[in-house]
Amino acid sequence: MDQTISYARLIRLPNVLPLLGATCLTRLADRMFGIVIVFHALAAFGSPRLAGFLSFAAVVPGLLVSPLAGALLDRAGAGRGIVIDLAASATVVLTLAAAVFLGFANPPLLLLLAAIYALTSPLSAAGVRVLLPRLVPGNVLDRANALDTTIHGIVDVVGPSLAGAMVGFAGPVPSFIAIALAYGGATTCLACVRSVRPLPSSRAFLGQAWEALVTVFRRPLLRGLAAGYALNNCTWGILVVAVPVCMAQRFVAGTWEAAAGLLWAGAGLAGAIGALVAGQLRLLGREVPVMAVCMLGTALAAWPVAGMFGLPGLAAGLAIVGLLAGPIDVGLLTLRQRRTEPALLGRVLAVSMSVNVMGFPIGTAVGGLLAAWWLPSAFVAAAVASLFGALATWWLIPAEDR
């Protein structure tokens, strides 16, 4: 296929449009949930620590079961795995909405439901990335990943602003119901994707899960990507807590939620632009230097830009962080997909993505503690995390794997 294939032509390929629709709605639900749960904890309990630990609980249990989820994707097929995930996620979110409505949503119950919600995430998070390289030609995979990342960026504009407005003006219950409806819409889109048969394997289920763990931690490329991206994700986790705390100190209740949502919307818009630019630049073979440079820029954007120059600096810093996230994500997805054997893709992606994401819940926990102690220290910690992420990406990934 022509390497100069346009985005419009790519979308017209069979199955691509409904798959992107499913990932759009899934990302919208995920993004809104991460914002709403933090905003609800701050508004209802006034606790940055609880907000950080809720974000931690909403991610970490899913990371622990990711090897099993990856084996399920390869054995049962990614489509089935995502459907199971979406149905379970919608059920948990509706249960959470009911608990808040009935007044039962105390901190222990919130932590429990967040942990149950996390158990569903590896299937949908890895499932779409498993299907995408099986539906598009390899020579346009970077452009497909750029389109996927751009959609995520657009959702990052709509999701936080919608979540902030809904929590501020309608409350948490309608917000959680909207999240559940988004999961339902994603299920409908996925039903329109023609089934992709899983690749055959003679290995037992637990053997496949163990194989994925061994592959990820033995391969220098995957180890390097995991270390670098996890550290950069730690920056995002810290900012997810630090930014609303910063806004809550400056605006009254009912207003700071919407204002914080708009800041994250600006970061999402910048991320969409960054992903489109990355797709046009064609990063094949240049992923590692681009990722390292963008992580260095992220560190500077977190501090001093976002941490030292008031609200204008915070808005500008988040926009820069979002803009640089596009090339980082496209580079990571493309390099990992083109260097992974097709028969191992589901397992490797599930484990690798979970390890990559591990920095985010660690960041939310650290961010909650630091924001409760001294807010500026959270922005400094965010910058340090991305700085070490850049160093890890550059030094740990061997030249022959780039």
ZIPEDA-V276164 format. One record per residue. N is the residue number from 0. PSI is psi in whole degrees, -180 to 180 (NA if undefined). OMEGA is omega in whole degrees, -180 to 180 (none if undefined). D_CENTER is the distance of its C-alpha to the mean C-alpha in whole Angstrom. Layout:
BEGIN
n=N psi=PSI omega=OMEGA d_center=D_CENTER
n=N psi=PSI omega=OMEGA d_center=D_CENTER
END
This chain:
BEGIN
n=0 psi=147 omega=-180 d_center=30
n=1 psi=130 omega=-179 d_center=31
n=2 psi=-15 omega=180 d_center=28
n=3 psi=23 omega=180 d_center=28
n=4 psi=136 omega=-178 d_center=27
n=5 psi=164 omega=176 d_center=26
n=6 psi=-38 omega=180 d_center=23
n=7 psi=-41 omega=178 d_center=25
n=8 psi=-37 omega=178 d_center=27
n=9 psi=-43 omega=-180 d_center=23
n=10 psi=-30 omega=-178 d_center=22
n=11 psi=-7 omega=175 d_center=26
n=12 psi=146 omega=-178 d_center=25
n=13 psi=136 omega=174 d_center=26
n=14 psi=-15 omega=-173 d_center=23
n=15 psi=-45 omega=-176 d_center=20
n=16 psi=-50 omega=178 d_center=20
n=17 psi=-33 omega=178 d_center=20
n=18 psi=-43 omega=178 d_center=17
n=19 psi=-34 omega=175 d_center=15
n=20 psi=-42 omega=179 d_center=16
n=21 psi=-43 omega=-180 d_center=15
n=22 psi=-30 omega=177 d_center=11
n=23 psi=-49 omega=-178 d_center=12
n=24 psi=-36 omega=177 d_center=13
n=25 psi=-45 omega=178 d_center=11
n=26 psi=-40 omega=178 d_center=8
n=27 psi=-47 omega=179 d_center=11
n=28 psi=-46 omega=179 d_center=11
n=29 psi=-46 omega=-178 d_center=8
n=30 psi=-43 omega=179 d_center=8
n=31 psi=-40 omega=-179 d_center=12
n=32 psi=-44 omega=-180 d_center=12
n=33 psi=-34 omega=179 d_center=10
n=34 psi=-48 omega=-175 d_center=12
n=35 psi=-41 omega=-177 d_center=15
n=36 psi=-37 omega=177 d_center=15
n=37 psi=-47 omega=-179 d_center=16
n=38 psi=-40 omega=180 d_center=18
n=39 psi=-41 omega=179 d_center=20
n=40 psi=-41 omega=179 d_center=21
n=41 psi=-40 omega=-178 d_center=22
n=42 psi=-41 omega=-175 d_center=24
n=43 psi=-33 omega=-174 d_center=25
n=44 psi=-10 omega=178 d_center=26
n=45 psi=34 omega=-173 d_center=26
n=46 psi=106 omega=173 d_center=24
n=47 psi=-33 omega=179 d_center=21
n=48 psi=-47 omega=179 d_center=21
n=49 psi=-41 omega=179 d_center=21
n=50 psi=-43 omega=179 d_center=18
n=51 psi=-43 omega=-179 d_center=16
n=52 psi=-30 omega=175 d_center=17
n=53 psi=-44 omega=176 d_center=16
n=54 psi=-39 omega=177 d_center=12
n=55 psi=-47 omega=-178 d_center=13
n=56 psi=-28 omega=-178 d_center=15
n=57 psi=-2 omega=-178 d_center=12
n=58 psi=-49 omega=-167 d_center=10
n=59 psi=-45 omega=180 d_center=13
n=60 psi=-35 omega=177 d_center=15
n=61 psi=-34 omega=178 d_center=13
n=62 psi=-35 omega=-177 d_center=13
n=63 psi=-30 omega=-179 d_center=16
n=64 psi=7 omega=-175 d_center=17
n=65 psi=-36 omega=177 d_center=15
n=66 psi=-40 omega=178 d_center=18
n=67 psi=-39 omega=179 d_center=20
n=68 psi=-41 omega=179 d_center=17
n=69 psi=-41 omega=177 d_center=17
n=70 psi=-38 omega=178 d_center=21
n=71 psi=-39 omega=179 d_center=21
n=72 psi=-41 omega=-178 d_center=19
n=73 psi=-29 omega=-177 d_center=22
n=74 psi=-46 omega=-176 d_center=24
n=75 psi=-16 omega=-178 d_center=24
n=76 psi=141 omega=-176 d_center=22
n=77 psi=-37 omega=-179 d_center=18
n=78 psi=-49 omega=178 d_center=19
n=79 psi=-40 omega=-180 d_center=21
n=80 psi=-41 omega=-180 d_center=18
n=81 psi=-39 omega=179 d_center=16
n=82 psi=-44 omega=177 d_center=19
n=83 psi=-45 omega=-179 d_center=19
n=84 psi=-48 omega=-176 d_center=16
n=85 psi=-41 omega=179 d_center=16
n=86 psi=-43 omega=180 d_center=19
n=87 psi=-41 omega=-180 d_center=19
n=88 psi=-45 omega=179 d_center=16
n=89 psi=-40 omega=-180 d_center=18
n=90 psi=-44 omega=-179 d_center=21
n=91 psi=-42 omega=-179 d_center=19
n=92 psi=-40 omega=176 d_center=18
n=93 psi=-38 omega=176 d_center=22
n=94 psi=-41 omega=178 d_center=23
n=95 psi=-42 omega=178 d_center=21
n=96 psi=-43 omega=179 d_center=23
n=97 psi=-40 omega=-180 d_center=26
n=98 psi=-42 omega=179 d_center=26
n=99 psi=-43 omega=-179 d_center=25
n=100 psi=-40 omega=-177 d_center=28
n=101 psi=-3 omega=178 d_center=30
n=102 psi=17 omega=-179 d_center=30
n=103 psi=-4 omega=-170 d_center=29
n=104 psi=71 omega=173 d_center=26
n=105 psi=169 omega=-177 d_center=27
n=106 psi=-45 omega=179 d_center=24
n=107 psi=-41 omega=180 d_center=25
n=108 psi=-40 omega=177 d_center=24
n=109 psi=-43 omega=179 d_center=21
n=110 psi=-40 omega=179 d_center=20
n=111 psi=-48 omega=-179 d_center=21
n=112 psi=-36 omega=177 d_center=19
n=113 psi=-39 omega=179 d_center=16
n=114 psi=-40 omega=177 d_center=17
n=115 psi=-42 omega=177 d_center=18
n=116 psi=-40 omega=-178 d_center=15
n=117 psi=-30 omega=-177 d_center=13
n=118 psi=-20 omega=-179 d_center=15
n=119 psi=-14 omega=-168 d_center=14
n=120 psi=-34 omega=-175 d_center=10
n=121 psi=-32 omega=-177 d_center=11
n=122 psi=-49 omega=-178 d_center=13
n=123 psi=-37 omega=-178 d_center=11
n=124 psi=-46 omega=-180 d_center=8
n=125 psi=-28 omega=-174 d_center=11
n=126 psi=-45 omega=-180 d_center=13
n=127 psi=-40 omega=-179 d_center=13
n=128 psi=-19 omega=173 d_center=12
n=129 psi=-42 omega=-178 d_center=15
n=130 psi=-38 omega=-172 d_center=17
n=131 psi=-51 omega=180 d_center=17
n=132 psi=-14 omega=177 d_center=19
n=133 psi=-9 omega=-178 d_center=21
n=134 psi=-14 omega=-179 d_center=22
n=135 psi=152 omega=178 d_center=22
n=136 psi=149 omega=-177 d_center=25
n=137 psi=-30 omega=-176 d_center=24
n=138 psi=-7 omega=175 d_center=25
n=139 psi=20 omega=-178 d_center=23
n=140 psi=-38 omega=180 d_center=19
n=141 psi=-36 omega=179 d_center=18
n=142 psi=-37 omega=175 d_center=19
n=143 psi=-42 omega=177 d_center=17
n=144 psi=-35 omega=177 d_center=14
n=145 psi=-41 omega=178 d_center=15
n=146 psi=-43 omega=177 d_center=15
n=147 psi=-46 omega=180 d_center=12
n=148 psi=-35 omega=177 d_center=10
n=149 psi=-42 omega=177 d_center=13
n=150 psi=-42 omega=176 d_center=12
n=151 psi=-40 omega=179 d_center=9
n=152 psi=-42 omega=178 d_center=11
n=153 psi=-42 omega=177 d_center=13
n=154 psi=-34 omega=178 d_center=11
n=155 psi=-14 omega=171 d_center=10
n=156 psi=-49 omega=-176 d_center=14
n=157 psi=-45 omega=-173 d_center=15
n=158 psi=-58 omega=-179 d_center=13
n=159 psi=-41 omega=180 d_center=13
n=160 psi=-42 omega=178 d_center=17
n=161 psi=-44 omega=-180 d_center=17
n=162 psi=-45 omega=180 d_center=16
n=163 psi=-43 omega=179 d_center=18
n=164 psi=-42 omega=-178 d_center=21
n=165 psi=-43 omega=179 d_center=21
n=166 psi=-41 omega=-177 d_center=21
n=167 psi=-38 omega=-173 d_center=24
n=168 psi=-23 omega=-178 d_center=26
n=169 psi=-21 omega=180 d_center=26
n=170 psi=172 omega=-175 d_center=24
n=171 psi=-33 omega=-175 d_center=22
n=172 psi=-53 omega=176 d_center=23
n=173 psi=-32 omega=179 d_center=23
n=174 psi=-45 omega=179 d_center=19
n=175 psi=-36 omega=177 d_center=19
n=176 psi=-41 omega=177 d_center=21
n=177 psi=-37 omega=178 d_center=19
n=178 psi=-44 omega=179 d_center=16
n=179 psi=-39 omega=178 d_center=18
n=180 psi=-36 omega=177 d_center=20
n=181 psi=-40 omega=176 d_center=16
n=182 psi=-39 omega=177 d_center=16
n=183 psi=-42 omega=177 d_center=19
n=184 psi=-37 omega=178 d_center=19
n=185 psi=-37 omega=178 d_center=16
n=186 psi=-41 omega=179 d_center=19
n=187 psi=-45 omega=178 d_center=22
n=188 psi=-42 omega=-178 d_center=20
n=189 psi=-30 omega=178 d_center=19
n=190 psi=-20 omega=179 d_center=23
n=191 psi=-6 omega=179 d_center=24
n=192 psi=125 omega=179 d_center=22
n=193 psi=136 omega=-175 d_center=25
n=194 psi=135 omega=174 d_center=25
n=195 psi=119 omega=-176 d_center=24
n=196 psi=135 omega=175 d_center=26
n=197 psi=149 omega=180 d_center=25
n=198 psi=138 omega=-176 d_center=26
n=199 psi=150 omega=177 d_center=29
n=200 psi=142 omega=178 d_center=29
n=201 psi=-4 omega=-178 d_center=32
n=202 psi=149 omega=175 d_center=30
n=203 psi=162 omega=-175 d_center=30
n=204 psi=-53 omega=-180 d_center=27
n=205 psi=-31 omega=176 d_center=26
n=206 psi=-39 omega=178 d_center=28
n=207 psi=-41 omega=179 d_center=25
n=208 psi=-44 omega=179 d_center=22
n=209 psi=-39 omega=178 d_center=24
n=210 psi=-39 omega=179 d_center=25
n=211 psi=-45 omega=179 d_center=21
n=212 psi=-46 omega=-179 d_center=21
n=213 psi=-43 omega=-179 d_center=24
n=214 psi=-46 omega=-177 d_center=23
n=215 psi=-43 omega=-174 d_center=19
n=216 psi=-15 omega=177 d_center=21
n=217 psi=-30 omega=-176 d_center=24
n=218 psi=123 omega=-179 d_center=23
n=219 psi=-37 omega=-180 d_center=23
n=220 psi=-51 omega=-177 d_center=21
n=221 psi=-35 omega=176 d_center=18
n=222 psi=-44 omega=-180 d_center=19
n=223 psi=-44 omega=177 d_center=19
n=224 psi=-41 omega=-179 d_center=15
n=225 psi=-46 omega=-178 d_center=14
n=226 psi=-50 omega=-177 d_center=16
n=227 psi=-48 omega=-176 d_center=15
n=228 psi=-35 omega=178 d_center=11
n=229 psi=-42 omega=178 d_center=11
n=230 psi=-40 omega=177 d_center=14
n=231 psi=-35 omega=177 d_center=12
n=232 psi=-27 omega=175 d_center=9
n=233 psi=-37 omega=176 d_center=12
n=234 psi=-47 omega=179 d_center=13
n=235 psi=-42 omega=180 d_center=10
n=236 psi=-43 omega=178 d_center=10
n=237 psi=-45 omega=-178 d_center=14
n=238 psi=-32 omega=180 d_center=14
n=239 psi=-33 omega=178 d_center=12
n=240 psi=-43 omega=-174 d_center=15
n=241 psi=-38 omega=-177 d_center=18
n=242 psi=-52 omega=178 d_center=17
n=243 psi=-33 omega=176 d_center=18
n=244 psi=-43 omega=178 d_center=21
n=245 psi=-43 omega=-179 d_center=22
n=246 psi=-35 omega=180 d_center=23
n=247 psi=-26 omega=178 d_center=24
n=248 psi=-17 omega=-174 d_center=27
n=249 psi=-20 omega=-177 d_center=28
n=250 psi=160 omega=-179 d_center=28
n=251 psi=164 omega=178 d_center=29
n=252 psi=141 omega=-177 d_center=28
n=253 psi=-16 omega=179 d_center=27
n=254 psi=-41 omega=-176 d_center=26
n=255 psi=-30 omega=180 d_center=24
n=256 psi=-48 omega=180 d_center=21
n=257 psi=-39 omega=180 d_center=21
n=258 psi=-43 omega=178 d_center=22
n=259 psi=-39 omega=177 d_center=18
n=260 psi=-39 omega=179 d_center=17
n=261 psi=-37 omega=177 d_center=19
n=262 psi=-45 omega=179 d_center=17
n=263 psi=-31 omega=176 d_center=14
n=264 psi=-40 omega=177 d_center=15
n=265 psi=-40 omega=177 d_center=17
n=266 psi=-39 omega=178 d_center=14
n=267 psi=-41 omega=178 d_center=12
n=268 psi=-43 omega=178 d_center=15
n=269 psi=-37 omega=179 d_center=16
n=270 psi=-39 omega=178 d_center=12
n=271 psi=-41 omega=178 d_center=14
n=272 psi=-43 omega=180 d_center=17
n=273 psi=-39 omega=180 d_center=16
n=274 psi=-41 omega=178 d_center=14
n=275 psi=-41 omega=178 d_center=18
n=276 psi=-42 omega=179 d_center=20
n=277 psi=-38 omega=178 d_center=18
n=278 psi=-36 omega=179 d_center=19
n=279 psi=-30 omega=-178 d_center=22
n=280 psi=-16 omega=-178 d_center=23
n=281 psi=89 omega=-172 d_center=22
n=282 psi=1 omega=-177 d_center=21
n=283 psi=122 omega=180 d_center=22
n=284 psi=-9 omega=-179 d_center=24
n=285 psi=19 omega=-174 d_center=23
n=286 psi=-45 omega=-173 d_center=19
n=287 psi=-52 omega=179 d_center=20
n=288 psi=-36 omega=178 d_center=22
n=289 psi=-45 omega=179 d_center=20
n=290 psi=-44 omega=-178 d_center=17
n=291 psi=-45 omega=180 d_center=19
n=292 psi=-42 omega=-179 d_center=20
n=293 psi=-33 omega=176 d_center=17
n=294 psi=-37 omega=175 d_center=16
n=295 psi=-43 omega=177 d_center=20
n=296 psi=-37 omega=178 d_center=20
n=297 psi=-40 omega=178 d_center=16
n=298 psi=-46 omega=180 d_center=19
n=299 psi=-34 omega=180 d_center=21
n=300 psi=-37 omega=179 d_center=19
n=301 psi=-42 omega=176 d_center=18
n=302 psi=125 omega=18 d_center=22
n=303 psi=-11 omega=-169 d_center=25
n=304 psi=-58 omega=-176 d_center=23
n=305 psi=-29 omega=-172 d_center=21
n=306 psi=-12 omega=-171 d_center=23
n=307 psi=-6 omega=-172 d_center=27
n=308 psi=34 omega=174 d_center=27
n=309 psi=-159 omega=-178 d_center=27
n=310 psi=-41 omega=176 d_center=25
n=311 psi=-42 omega=178 d_center=26
n=312 psi=-38 omega=178 d_center=24
n=313 psi=-45 omega=179 d_center=21
n=314 psi=-44 omega=180 d_center=21
n=315 psi=-41 omega=180 d_center=21
n=316 psi=-44 omega=178 d_center=19
n=317 psi=-38 omega=178 d_center=16
n=318 psi=-41 omega=179 d_center=17
n=319 psi=-43 omega=177 d_center=17
n=320 psi=-44 omega=179 d_center=14
n=321 psi=-43 omega=-179 d_center=12
n=322 psi=-43 omega=-177 d_center=15
n=323 psi=-19 omega=179 d_center=15
n=324 psi=-30 omega=-180 d_center=11
n=325 psi=-58 omega=178 d_center=12
n=326 psi=-35 omega=179 d_center=14
n=327 psi=-47 omega=-178 d_center=12
n=328 psi=-44 omega=-180 d_center=10
n=329 psi=-43 omega=179 d_center=13
n=330 psi=-44 omega=179 d_center=15
n=331 psi=-50 omega=-177 d_center=13
n=332 psi=-46 omega=-176 d_center=12
n=333 psi=-46 omega=-178 d_center=16
n=334 psi=-44 omega=-178 d_center=17
n=335 psi=-41 omega=-179 d_center=16
n=336 psi=-41 omega=-176 d_center=17
n=337 psi=-14 omega=179 d_center=20
n=338 psi=8 omega=-178 d_center=21
n=339 psi=134 omega=178 d_center=21
n=340 psi=137 omega=-177 d_center=23
n=341 psi=-38 omega=-177 d_center=23
n=342 psi=-21 omega=-179 d_center=24
n=343 psi=1 omega=-167 d_center=22
n=344 psi=-48 omega=-177 d_center=19
n=345 psi=-48 omega=-178 d_center=17
n=346 psi=-47 omega=-177 d_center=18
n=347 psi=-43 omega=-180 d_center=17
n=348 psi=-43 omega=-178 d_center=14
n=349 psi=-47 omega=-180 d_center=13
n=350 psi=-47 omega=-177 d_center=14
n=351 psi=-44 omega=179 d_center=13
n=352 psi=-38 omega=180 d_center=9
n=353 psi=-42 omega=177 d_center=10
n=354 psi=-40 omega=178 d_center=12
n=355 psi=-39 omega=-176 d_center=10
n=356 psi=-15 omega=-175 d_center=7
n=357 psi=-31 omega=180 d_center=11
n=358 psi=-29 omega=-176 d_center=11
n=359 psi=-54 omega=179 d_center=9
n=360 psi=-33 omega=174 d_center=11
n=361 psi=-42 omega=178 d_center=14
n=362 psi=-40 omega=179 d_center=13
n=363 psi=-40 omega=178 d_center=13
n=364 psi=-47 omega=179 d_center=16
n=365 psi=-43 omega=180 d_center=18
n=366 psi=-40 omega=178 d_center=17
n=367 psi=-43 omega=179 d_center=19
n=368 psi=-45 omega=-178 d_center=22
n=369 psi=-39 omega=180 d_center=22
n=370 psi=-35 omega=177 d_center=22
n=371 psi=-28 omega=-180 d_center=25
n=372 psi=-60 omega=-179 d_center=27
n=373 psi=108 omega=-170 d_center=27
n=374 psi=-44 omega=-180 d_center=24
n=375 psi=-30 omega=-180 d_center=25
n=376 psi=-27 omega=179 d_center=24
n=377 psi=-40 omega=180 d_center=20
n=378 psi=-36 omega=176 d_center=20
n=379 psi=-45 omega=179 d_center=22
n=380 psi=-37 omega=178 d_center=20
n=381 psi=-41 omega=179 d_center=17
n=382 psi=-41 omega=-180 d_center=19
n=383 psi=-39 omega=-179 d_center=20
n=384 psi=-46 omega=180 d_center=17
n=385 psi=-33 omega=177 d_center=16
n=386 psi=-47 omega=178 d_center=20
n=387 psi=-29 omega=175 d_center=20
n=388 psi=-42 omega=178 d_center=17
n=389 psi=-43 omega=180 d_center=19
n=390 psi=-42 omega=180 d_center=22
n=391 psi=-42 omega=180 d_center=20
n=392 psi=-42 omega=-176 d_center=19
n=393 psi=-41 omega=-172 d_center=22
n=394 psi=-27 omega=-173 d_center=24
n=395 psi=-18 omega=-180 d_center=23
n=396 psi=117 omega=-177 d_center=22
n=397 psi=150 omega=-180 d_center=26
n=398 psi=-35 omega=-178 d_center=27
n=399 psi=-14 omega=180 d_center=28
n=400 psi=0 omega=-174 d_center=25
n=401 psi=NA omega=none d_center=23
END
